[in-house]
Amino acid sequence: MNADMCLIGGCTEPLYAPAGTQSLCKEHFLHFVTWRRKKGGLGMFKKYSAMNMEERDVIVEEWAKSTFSSSSS
């Protein structure tokens, strides 16, 4: 992990887990896992676990965009 704070801007919670090469707090990590499950079910978990970190970053970036857009509305 190369970040000292949660990937979601303005979040001050302590880091909990990696998401690609960046880090998330527990609340955002659980939100990410829920989003991943809705996006593709068990197949998405298997696909994600087989990805390298750079490939995971693309998925995390897609999720982060949906999070940023929903939080700004």
Secondary structure, DSSP 4 states (H G I P E B T S, - for coil): ---SS-SSTT--SPEEEEETTEEEEHHHHHHHHHHHHHHHHHHHHHHHHTS-HHHHHHHHHHHHHHHHHHH--
